């Protein structure tokens, strides 16, 4: 079994690590014209679409799907069993825990943290990652708690701590986040850049 399956035109840095499959895992599959930069680690059982790219030292864990035209920025981590749609951008240091669902055209800002453990005190519970629907923006250093759904075209302000579901087209701001109407200048959704 091969170490990975690469589409045409892929560039994998010499110091990137595409891990080989073990114990029945499938090789990582990375779509055409993708770039995996230095220091990044890609686990088996990853399926990434065309024009996928990482920053330096990004980590993608097993059983994760990544759509087309996605960027996993420098030092960003995507833990296993997560699904990312098309045109998703995870900026530097963003953390996506296992069992998270991210829609299309979502931006997760620098050092933003999504969480999946509703009981971080060591109790045995099933992880419940958040859901970010299409065109969501999560600002720098924001935190989204386990099981929370951030509705389509909503914006989580920088530094906000989101403890409950955010309705579509809403601004979530503060700690804990309060919901406000989405200002007109933020209502257009995210365009792929």
Helices and strands as residue ranges (DSSP letters): E 4-6, E 11-12, E 17-18, E 28-30, E 35-36, E 41-42, E 46-48, E 53-54, E 59-60, E 64-66, E 71-72, E 77-78, E 83-84, E 89-90, E 95-96, E 101-102, E 107-108, E 113-114, E 131-132, E 137-138, E 143-144, E 149-150, E 155-156, E 161-162, E 170-173, E 178-181, G 184-186
